[in-house]
Amino acid sequence: MQKLPGSEQPIEWHQILAWCSRDQNARYQNYYQWRSDGVRFSLPAKSPAALMQIVLGLMHDAATLHELDSTAKTLEEQKAEASPMDAQLAAIDQRSADLNTKHAQSLSADQLLSDAIEDYEHYDSIATGKASSTDIVAVERRLESAQRRHDQLQIQLDKERAALKGRHQVISSAMQAVAKSLPSFHWGVLSDDDKNRNRPFQMGPMHSTTFKVLEILAGDIACLLDSSNAQSFHPGFLLHDSPREAEMSESMLWALLSHVASGGNDSFQYIVTTSTEPVEVFSPLVRLRLSADSDDGFLLRHRVGVGQLPLT
């Protein structure tokens, strides 16, 4: 799928990037609260969830369903067209019965008998299926073609739905693994409950003020870890800027990051910025240290947009 359902807005890279990079402008209050300057959805209420489902392989193009509906309507029309033919065949049966009677009554009249036999053979061949009128043949062929296409589409739709169910289970399993790696959490799931549409990723039991933040972080990580799956369109990139909010304990943060590091998978990139000093096991993973103590500590090695004026 290259367009968002409903709005038909083309899917663009900056929209996916807004999801995969939660910075200081996108707090951890709602899973679909992304960087507003990088999204520009025409339907902001529904588009983030639809985009996530498409990227994760949880939504297929509705073309099969639409074609199935169209074929079903065509099939009903063909059946309606065949109804008069059924009445015609019934009339032929009646005509055949009349001819049988006429045949029996005309044994003494040679010409009448000859005509009756000719008519009888013609109608009897149609009634018994040995021969058919052109209209009947055409209708039967169209009806058979429509029924065959309808059956093919139904099988295809069933396969697509089974594939979506399988993808949902795979991502739920990834979320379960993340949740169980955290202290005191016992389960995690990708929910499809409309009542909690703003909480697609859920963990339990709920037990701290950091619960909502952890669900968002864990959901992002589950998607990242699943990005190596052939059915996923996730870019394999994730940025969490200062995720340790709401007084999240250090042990919880390091447990979360340890789960990512334990996979030993180099097919994705996960960037975390934090002011918390890393424990020793994470020291080899530190790529950059920034500090405001001197110009060398800044990202660009000097202050940007800040000029120092003399006091006199």
C-alpha positions in Angstrom: 0.0 0.0 0.0 1.3 3.4 -1.0 -1.6 5.6 0.2 -3.3 6.0 3.6 -6.9 4.6 3.6 -9.6 7.1 3.8 -7.6 10.2 2.9 -5.7 8.6 0.0 -2.7 10.7 1.1 0.6 9.2 -0.2 2.8 7.7 2.4 6.0 9.6 2.8 9.3 8.9 4.5 9.1 11.9 6.9 5.8 10.5 8.3 7.5 7.2 9.2 10.6 9.1 10.6 8.2 11.0 12.9 7.1 7.7 14.4 10.6 6.3 14.7 12.2 9.3 16.3 10.6 10.5 19.5 12.5 13.7 20.4 12.0 16.5 22.9 9.0 17.8 20.9 7.2 14.4 21.1 6.6 13.5 24.7 5.7 10.0 25.9 2.0 10.6 26.7 0.3 8.9 23.8 1.7 6.3 21.4 0.5 8.2 18.4 1.8 11.6 19.6 4.6 12.1 17.1 6.6 15.1 16.0 3.9 17.4 14.5 6.3 19.2 12.2 7.3 16.0 10.5 3.9 14.5 9.9 1.3 16.8 8.2 -1.4 14.1 8.0 -4.6 15.2 6.3 -6.6 13.0 8.7 -4.6 13.3 11.9 -7.1 11.4 14.0 -6.8 8.1 12.1 -3.7 8.3 9.9 -1.0 7.5 12.5 -2.6 4.2 13.5 -3.2 3.3 9.8 0.4 4.1 8.9 1.8 2.0 11.7 -0.4 -1.0 10.6 0.7 -0.7 7.0 4.4 -0.5 8.0 4.2 -3.5 10.3 2.4 -5.5 7.6 -0.9 -5.5 9.6 -3.0 -4.0 6.8 -3.4 -5.2 3.3 -4.7 -3.4 0.2 -8.5 -3.7 0.2 -8.5 -4.5 -3.5 -9.3 -8.1 -3.0 -12.3 -7.3 -0.7 -13.6 -4.7 -3.1 -13.3 -7.1 -6.1 -15.0 -9.8 -4.1 -17.9 -7.5 -3.3 -18.1 -6.5 -7.0 -18.0 -10.2 -8.1 -20.8 -11.1 -5.6 -23.0 -8.4 -7.2 -22.2 -9.7 -10.6 -23.0 -13.2 -9.5 -26.4 -12.1 -8.2 -27.1 -10.3 -11.5 -26.2 -13.4 -13.5 -28.5 -15.5 -11.4 -31.3 -13.0 -11.9 -30.6 -13.1 -15.6 -30.8 -16.9 -15.5 -34.2 -16.9 -13.8 -36.2 -16.3 -17.1 -34.2 -19.1 -18.7 -35.3 -21.4 -15.9 -38.9 -20.4 -16.8 -38.2 -21.0 -20.4 -36.9 -24.5 -19.7 -40.1 -25.2 -17.6 -42.1 -24.1 -20.6 -40.1 -26.4 -22.8 -40.8 -29.3 -20.4 -44.5 -28.5 -20.7 -44.2 -28.3 -24.5 -42.4 -31.6 -24.5 -45.2 -33.2 -22.4 -47.8 -31.8 -24.8 -45.9 -33.2 -27.8 -45.8 -36.6 -26.1 -49.6 -36.4 -25.9 -49.9 -35.2 -29.5 -47.5 -38.0 -30.6 -49.7 -40.6 -29.0 -52.9 -39.1 -30.6 -51.5 -38.8 -34.1 -50.3 -42.4 -34.9 -52.9 -42.6 -37.7 -51.9 -39.3 -39.3 -48.5 -39.6 -41.0 -47.7 -35.9 -41.7 -48.9 -34.8 -38.3 -46.9 -37.5 -36.7 -43.7 -36.4 -38.6 -44.1 -32.8 -37.5 -44.8 -33.9 -34.0 -41.7 -36.1 -33.9 -39.5 -33.3 -35.2 -40.8 -30.8 -32.7 -40.6 -33.4 -29.9 -36.9 -34.2 -30.7 -36.0 -30.5 -30.8 -37.6 -29.5 -27.4 -36.6 -32.8 -25.8 -32.9 -32.2 -26.7 -33.0 -28.8 -25.0 -34.9 -30.1 -21.9 -32.5 -33.0 -21.4 -29.4 -30.9 -22.0 -28.4 -32.5 -25.3 -28.7 -29.2 -27.0 -29.2 -25.6 -25.7 -30.3 -22.4 -27.1 -27.6 -19.7 -27.7 -29.0 -17.5 -24.9 -29.0 -20.3 -22.4 -25.4 -21.3 -23.2 -24.2 -17.7 -22.9 -25.9 -17.1 -19.6 -24.6 -20.4 -18.2 -21.0 -19.5 -19.2 -21.2 -16.1 -17.7 -22.6 -17.5 -14.5 -20.0 -20.2 -14.2 -17.2 -17.6 -14.9 -18.5 -15.3 -12.2 -18.9 -18.1 -9.7 -15.3 -19.4 -10.4 -13.9 -15.9 -9.9 -15.9 -15.4 -6.7 -14.5 -18.6 -5.3 -10.9 -17.7 -6.2 -11.3 -14.2 -4.5 -12.8 -15.8 -1.4 -9.8 -18.1 -1.1 -7.4 -15.2 -1.6 -9.2 -13.1 1.0 -9.1 -15.9 3.5 -5.3 -16.3 3.0 -4.8 -12.5 3.4 -6.7 -12.5 6.7 -4.8 -15.5 7.9 -1.5 -13.7 7.1 -2.6 -10.6 9.0 -3.6 -12.8 12.0 -0.1 -14.4 11.9 1.6 -11.0 11.7 -0.4 -9.8 14.7 0.7 -12.8 16.7 4.4 -12.4 15.8 4.4 -8.8 16.9 2.5 -9.6 20.1 5.1 -12.3 20.8 7.9 -9.6 20.4 6.0 -7.4 22.8 5.6 -10.2 25.3 9.3 -10.8 25.2 10.1 -7.1 25.9 7.6 -7.0 28.8 8.9 -10.2 30.4 12.4 -8.8 30.3 11.4 -5.9 32.6 11.2 -6.1 36.4 7.7 -7.0 37.7 6.0 -7.2 34.3 4.5 -10.5 33.3 2.8 -10.0 30.0 2.8 -7.7 26.9 0.5 -7.7 23.9 -0.3 -5.9 20.7 -4.0 -5.0 21.3 -6.7 -4.8 18.7 -9.3 -3.5 21.1 -11.0 -0.3 19.9 -11.6 0.8 23.5 -7.8 1.3 23.9 -7.0 2.5 20.4 -4.4 5.0 21.7 -2.7 2.1 23.6 -1.9 -0.4 20.8 0.9 -1.9 22.9 0.0 -2.9 26.4 1.8 -4.5 29.4 0.8 -5.7 32.8 0.2 -5.6 35.6 0.0 -1.8 35.9 2.1 -0.8 38.9 3.9 2.5 38.5 3.8 6.1 37.3 6.2 5.1 34.5 3.7 2.5 33.1 2.5 4.6 30.1 6.0 5.6 29.1 7.2 2.0 29.3 4.4 0.8 27.1 5.3 3.3 24.4 9.1 2.5 24.6 8.4 -1.2 24.7 6.0 -1.0 21.7 8.6 0.9 19.7 11.3 -1.6 20.6 9.0 -4.6 19.7 8.5 -3.0 16.2 12.2 -2.4 15.9 13.1 -6.0 16.7 10.5 -7.2 14.3 12.0 -5.1 11.5 14.2 -7.9 10.3 11.0 -9.9 9.5 10.3 -10.1 5.7 6.7 -9.1 6.3 7.7 -5.9 8.0 8.3 -2.6 6.2 9.8 -0.9 9.3 13.1 0.9 8.4 15.0 -0.7 11.3 15.8 2.7 12.8 14.6 4.0 16.2 15.5 7.1 18.2 14.5 7.7 21.8 15.5 11.1 23.1 15.6 11.2 26.9 13.3 8.3 27.5 13.9 8.2 31.3 10.9 10.3 32.3 8.3 10.2 35.1 11.1 9.2 37.5 11.7 5.9 35.7 14.1 3.8 37.7 17.6 3.2 36.3 17.1 -0.5 36.7 14.0 -0.4 34.5 15.8 1.7 31.8 18.8 -0.6 31.7 16.6 -3.7 31.6 14.8 -2.3 28.6 18.0 -1.5 26.8 19.5 -4.9 27.8 16.7 -6.7 26.0 17.6 -4.8 22.7 21.3 -5.5 23.1 20.9 -9.2 24.0 19.5 -10.0 20.6 22.9 -9.6 19.0 21.2 -8.3 15.8 23.0 -5.7 13.8 20.2 -5.3 11.2 18.8 -2.3 12.9 20.0 1.0 14.6 18.8 2.1 18.0 19.8 5.5 19.2 19.2 6.6 22.8 20.1 9.9 24.3 20.2 10.2 28.1 21.8 12.2 30.9 22.0 9.1 33.0 25.5 7.7 33.3 25.5 4.2 31.7 26.4 1.2 33.7 29.6 -0.6 32.9 28.1 -3.2 30.6 26.8 -0.4 28.3 30.1 1.6 28.1 31.2 -0.1 24.9 28.0 1.0 23.3 28.4 4.7 24.0 29.1 6.5 20.7 29.1 10.1 21.7 29.3 12.2 24.9 28.0 15.8 24.9 28.5 18.5 27.5 27.8 22.2 27.9 31.0 22.7 29.9 33.0 23.8 26.8 32.5 24.3 23.1 34.2 20.9 22.4 31.3 19.3 24.3 28.7 20.5 21.8 27.5 18.4 18.9 28.9 20.9 16.3 31.8 21.9 18.5 30.6 25.4 19.0 27.5 27.3 20.1 25.0 27.9 17.4 23.0 31.2 17.3 24.4 32.4 20.6 26.8 35.3 20.5 28.8 36.6 23.5 29.0 40.4 23.8 31.6 42.2 25.8 30.5 43.7 29.1 31.8 47.1 28.2 
